[in-house]
Amino acid sequence: LQYRIVERMRSLGMITVLPAFAGHVPRGVLRVFPRVNATRLGGWSHFDCTYSCTYLLDPQDPMFQVIGTLFLKELIKDFGTDHVYSADTFNEMTPLSSDPAYLSRVSNAVFRSMTGADPEALWLMQGWLFQHQPDFWQPAQVRALLHGVPLGRMIVLDLFAESKPVYQWTESFYGQPFIWCMLHNFGGNHGLFGTVEAINHGPFAARRFPNSTMVGTGVVPEGIEQNDVVYELMNELGWRQEPLDLPSWVTRYAERRYGAPNAAAASAWRLLLRSVYNCTGACVNHNRSPLVRRPSLRMDTQLWYNASDVYEAWRLLLGAGAELGSSPIFLYDLVDVTRQAAQQLVSEYYLSIRRAFQSHALPELLTAGGVLVYDLLPELDSLLSSHSLFLLGRWLENARAVATSDREAEQYELNARNQVTLWGPNGNILDYANKQLGGLVLDYYGVRWSLFVSALVESLNSGSPFHQDQFNQAVFQVERGFVYNKKRYPAVPAGDTLEISRKLFLKYYP
């Protein structure tokens, strides 16, 4: 696959980036070279050393250059080179020492191992670490790491520049060139989200920054195929001299997208752009809607926008359905906006459930919980199931399709289920990559909500307090059960998207 990717990239005039040696070695190296100076690093995120805690070779150990250069020479022999290499020694890992001299030695050793294989080497490094652990990466530490490499021989990706730009507090990365990047999405979550004002002005501000070393713009999402408008905007800015007039830009966007002008659709997009797509301040998008989170009595329902703007955009898009309903991409957007409206409604019902429980109002709890579990979530599931791009079955089939044996297909499906739910054996990064897919909403999120409402009802009935930790243990069995249940899901959509959206609208439009 790598051969094909590299060949295709070069045929299009793209520059390929090969992975270089960042200093990490497997434990087996210690068996072959027992005298090397390697230190075991700590765990990553919520994973223990079964899955993390790699070893880092000391930059002054002679084996660092031997391994690093040999590794890169082998890669170049196989793939050729465009002279750009990536290496991230301390990404989300705390270095062994904060001594600037040590940090400089590390980056210098990494760079020398590159030039040992390719004298023209350019190092492309993620700048994520600086904003991820700002307490560790003070100016002296950042400068030391960056200056271990000759100026101009490293390009830093300012990875999350639309929300937390690093160039501003590092004097433009202390002279190293950088690329202004939009990250936008963590985990490939569904959920309308964007920071369009920051995206529209950010790259131009970075170019005007004193002694700016900015050399380009980049798009670095963890998951694509959502919120197309944000990517469309970001990719257009690379060709512009100044920020766009967003309302008129998005009006033209709607026309280009659907292939015909439509006043209602254009109005819907202007509403979406000013509200849900215009998060300001330090905006981090992991969809935090109660819909896709493990239920508790302390869930965050705050929005950065006016919810009524999304409801109104939903109404307008439905109105455009008669004219635009034959456009597949219009139907996709209708599902997406209806889904967002339903996500907001889930928060409303959750708040009603919580209020009813806290005031010991059993009838109100049963009503709100009943509507959520037995009507709203099933309706949302059937809406998602009406479009091929919102199907759990398609996600799982795609995973199975690349397997070379039945056993491998089972393994790939298990991973595909785990990735959108537990992400790890014990819910290590639970719901990080949450998706709203037909099948997943009913059989995973729906079952969790049903268990939660039942637990609250039981608590009021018996007069015993609700214990979150006990609930977490019970709901984990449900979550784990979903990962392993092997149930087959349709990979072909069913139902009329317009009809289902209209039915939801007539029932729930506030």
N, C-alpha and C positions, 0 to 999 in steps of 0.2 A: 504493500500500500504506500509506504514512504517513497519508493522509487517512482510510483505513478504520480504522487502529489508533487514531488520535486520537479519532475519532468513537465507536468502541467503548468506549475507556477512559472518556470523559466520560459515556457513557450508563450506565456502572456507578458513576458518582460518583468516579472516580479522577482524581487530579491529574496532568496531563501535564507533562513536563519537556522544554523545547526546548533544542537546543544553541546556545550563545552563542559569541561570538568570543573565543578564548583568546590571540590574538596571532600565530598561525601563518599564514603567507602562502605562496602558491606562487611559484616563481621568476619567473613571468611578471609579477608586480607590479613587479619591478625594471625591466622593459622599458617599462612604461607610466609608472611614476613613478621615473625613474632616481635621484632625489635622496633617496628615503626611506632611513631608517636601519634596515636589516634585517641580522641576523647569521645565518649558516648554523650550524645545530646539528649535533651529531655523529650517528653511526649508532646504530641501535637494535638491541639484542640482538645476534645474529650476522649481521645484514643490513648490507650496505655501502650507499653513497650512491645506488646504482641504485634502491633501494626505500625509503630513509629520508633523513635529513639535511634536514629541512624548514627553512624560514627563520622567524626570530622577529623581529617588528617591535619596535623600541624603544618602551617605554611612553610616552616623552615626545615621540615623533614625532607631529605633528598628525594624520597619516593614521590613527593607531591609533583615535582616536575616530570619525573619518569612516567608516572601513571597519566597525568594530565596531557602531556604531549603525545604519548603513545595512543591514548584514547582518541584524540582529535585526528591524528594521522590516519587511523583506521577508518574513521567516519569520512574523511576527505577522499580516501581511496575509493570508497563505495559510492559517495554521493556527489563528488566534485565540491566546489565551494564558491560562494559569492562573497566570502571574507567577513561575514557577520555571524557572531556566535552569542548564544545566550548562556548565562550562568547566574544563579541566585543562591548564594551561600546561606544567607540569613533570612530568607523569606518566612515570616511568622515564626522565627526561631531566635531566641535570645543568644547573642554571641557569648563566648566563654569569658570574655573580658571587655570592659568598656575603655580600656587604654587605647588612645588614638594610635599609638605606635603599632599595637597588635592588629587593629582593624586595617591599617594601611598595609601591613605585611600580608594580610589575607588577600586583599584585592590585588596587590602587586603579584603575589604568587599565582593567582588565577589568570591574570593577564599574561604573565610570562609563559605559563603553560600553553596559552593560545598562540603566542608569537613563536614559540618553539616549533609549532607545527605549521604556522602560517604567518610569516613576517608582516603581512598586511592586515592582520586581524583587527576587527572592530568589535568591541564588547557591547551587546545590547542587554541592559539590566532593568528589571522592574523596580520602580521607586516605591512600591507598595509598603515595604518595610518601614520607611521613614514616617508615614502617617499612621501605620498600624500600631507601632510601639514608640510613640513620641517621647515617652519618659526616658527611654534608653537612648534614642537617636537625637541627642542634643546637637547643636551646631558643630561642636568640636569633633564628635563621632562621625557625623555625616561628611564633613569636610575630609576627615582622615580616610574614610572608605573611598570617596570619590577621587581624592588626590593620590591614591596609590597607583593610579593609572594616568599616563600622560594625557594632558588636556586634548580633547578632540578624538581620542581613541575609545571613548565610551559614549554610548547614547543611553540616556535614562528615560524610561517610560514614566511620565507623571500620571500614574495609573487611574487616579480617581479625581482628576483635575476639575470636573464639573461640580464637585461637592467639597473636596478637601485638597486643594492644590498645594503641592510641596514647593514649587519653584519660588513662591512669594516669600517664604521664610528661610530659603537657603541661597538667597542672592543668585537666583537662576542656576541652581545646582553647582554653585561655586565655579562656574566656567565650563562645566561639561555640557554638551548639547543635550536637549531633551525634546520629547514629543508630548504635546498636550493631548491627553487621552480621556475619552468618555467611557466610564465603566458601565454605568446605568443599571445592569441587572445582575443580581447575585443568585445563582442557583437555577436560572431559567424559570423563574416564577411567573405565573399568570397574575394579572392585576394591572390595571391601567396606571402608569407611572412615568414621570419624566421631570426634568429640570430645564425646560426649554429656554427660559431667560438666561440661565447660567451658561447653557450650551451656546446660545446665540451671541453672547458677548465675551465669553471666556477666552477663546483662542485669540481674539483681536487684542484683548487686554494683555495677554501674555506676550504678544509680539511687541507691544508698546512698552513693556516693562523695562526699567533701566538696565542696560547691558544684557538684554535678553539673548539667551542662547537657544531659543526655540527653533526647531528645524522641521516641524510638521505636526499634523494632527493624527490621532489614532482612535480606533473603536475597539474596546477590549472587554466585551460582556462575557459573563460566565455561561450564559445561555441565550441563544437567539430565538427567532421565530415567535416574537411577541412585541407589541408596541412598535409596529413598523414605522410609524410617523417620526419617532425619535431618531431612528437610524437614518431615515430619509433626510431629516434636517441636518444631522451631524455630518453626513457624507457630502451634502451640498455646500456646507460652509468652507470646505477645503478649496473651493473654486471662487470664493467671494472675497471682495476687498473690504467689506464692512458688514455689520449685522443686518439681518433681513427685517422687513416689516412683517412680523409674524401673522397678524390677522389676514393680510392679503395673501401671504405665502400659503397659509393653510386652506384658504378658499380655493386657490389654484390646485393645491394638493388633492382636495376632495374630487375636483373635476378630473384630474389626471388619473386618480385611483379608480374611479367608477366609469370613466370613459364618456361621461356626459355631465353637463352642469345641472345642479339640482339645488334650489335655494334652501330647502329644509336640511339636506345633508351638509351643505356648507355652514349653515347656522349651528348645526350639531357639533361640527368640528371646531368652530370658533369657541364654543362653550367648553369643549373638552380641553382645548389648548390653554385657556385662561385658568382652568381649575385643576383637574386631576394631573395634567401634564406640566403644571407650573409650580412644583415644589420648590420653596426657597429656603435658604439657610443650609445647614448640613443635613442633606437628605440621603438616607441610606435605604435602598429598597430591598428588604426581604419582606415579602408580603406578610404583614402582621395581622391580617383580618382574622377575627375569631373563627371564621369558617374553616381555615386551614391550619389552625393551631390546636394543640391538645387542650380541651376545655378545662377551665378553672374559674374560681370566683374573682380572680384578679386579672382579667384580660384587658388589653389595651384596645379601645375602640376609637381612639382619636384619629381624625383625618386632617390632612394638610390643606384641604380644599372644601368648598361648599358642596355638600352631598346633593343638593337640589339641582346643581348644574348638570350632574350626571343623569339624574332622573329626567330632566328636560331634554337632554341630548338623546336619551333613549326614546322619548316621545317623538322627537323630530325625525330620528332615523326610521322608526316604525312608519311614520307618515310618508317617508320617501320610498317605502317598500314597493308601492304600486308601480312606480317608475323604474326603480333600480333593482327590484327583486330578482331579475335574471342574471345579475352580476355575481359570480361566485365570491369575489372579494368583498362585495357589499354584505353578503350573507355572513361572511366571516366576521366582519366588523359589527354586525348586528348581534351575533352571538356574544362577541367580546364585551360590548357595551351593556347588553342585557345581563351578562354574567357579573359585570361590575356592579350593576344596580342590585342584583340578587345578593352579592357579597355585602353591600351596605345594609340590605334588609336583614341579613343574618345577624349583623351587629345590633340592629334595633330589637330583634327578638331576644337576643342574648341579654340585653339590658333589661328587658321586661322580665325575663326568667330570673335574673339576679335580684331585681327589686322584689319580685314576688317571694322568692326564697327568704330574703333578708327580713321581709315584713310578715313572714309565716302565712302568706296568702296562698293556700293550696289550690283553690279553683283557678286563680290567675296563672299559677305556675303550670298547671295541667294544660290550660288553654294555649299559652305562649309556647310551651314545650311541644305540645301536640302539633300546632301549626308548623313549627320549624321542622320537626322530625318526620312528620307524616305527609306534609304537603310541599313546603318551600324547597327542601333539599331534593326530594324526588322530582319536582318540576325542573329544578336547575339541572339535575342529572339528565333528564330527557332532552332538555335544550342542548346540552353539550353533546349528547349522543346523536344529535341530528346533523352534526358537521364532522367531516372526516379528520380535520385538524385538531379536534378536541376529544379524541377517542383514546381511552386507556388501551383498548385492544390493538390499536395501530402502534402505539408506543411499545407494547410487548411483542407484537409480531415483528417489528423492525429489529428488536433485539435478537429474537430467535433466528431471523433470516440470515444472519451472518455466521451462524454456527456451522461446524463441519460434522457434527454428530448429534444424536438425540440427547446424549448426556450433556454436551456442551450447550445445546439449546436450553435445557432446564436451568443450567448455571447462569446463562445470560439473562433468562427471564427473571430468575431470582434477584440478580443484580439490578435489573431495570425496576423491579418492584421495590427493592430496598432503597434505591437511590431517591425515589420520589416520596419515601415515607420515613423509615428509621435512619437511613444513612449510617450504617454501622450495625454491629450485632445487637447493641443494647440501646438503640436510639441515641447514638453518640452525638449526631448533629441533627436531632429530630426535626423533621419538616423543613429543613433548610432549602430543599429543592422542591417545595410544594408546587403541585400543578392542579389546575381545575379541569379534570377530564371526566367524560361520561364513563361511569363504572367506578371510578375512584371516589367521586363525591358520594355516591350511594353506599358503597361497600366499605369505605374506609372512614371518611369524615362523618358520614351519616350515622354509622354504627357507634362511633365515638360520642357523638352528640346524644344519641339515644341512651347510651349508658350513663352519660352525665346527668341528663334529665331524670332518669330512673333513680340514680343515686340521691339526687336532691329531694325527689318525692318521698323516697324511703326514709330519708333523714327527717323530714317534716312529720311523716306518719308515725315514726317510732320515737320521735323526740330526742334522737341521738345526733350529736354534731356530725357535720360532713368533714371527713378527713381527706385532704388532698393527696397525701402520700399513699393512703390505701387505694384511693381511686386511681392514682398513677400506676400502681402495681396491677390493678385489674385491667385498665385500659391498655397497658403494654401487651397483655395477652391477646387483645383484639388486634393491635397493630402488628404484632409478630405473626399472628394467625393469617392476616391478609398477605404478608410477604410469602408465606409458605403454602397457601391453600390451593394453588394450581388451577383455580377456576378460570375457564376460558371466557374471553370477552370479545364481542363482535368487533371486527376491524372495518366494518362497512356501516356508514351512518344510516339511521332510521328516523322517519318523521319529517314533517315540514317545518323548517326553521322559522319562517315567518309566522305560521300559525301558532307554534309553541310560544314564541316571544310575545305575540299578541295576547294569548291566553294569560300568560304571566302578568302582562301589563294590566289587563282588565281586573285581575285579582288583586295586584299588589301596588300599582302605581300610587304613591302617597298623595 
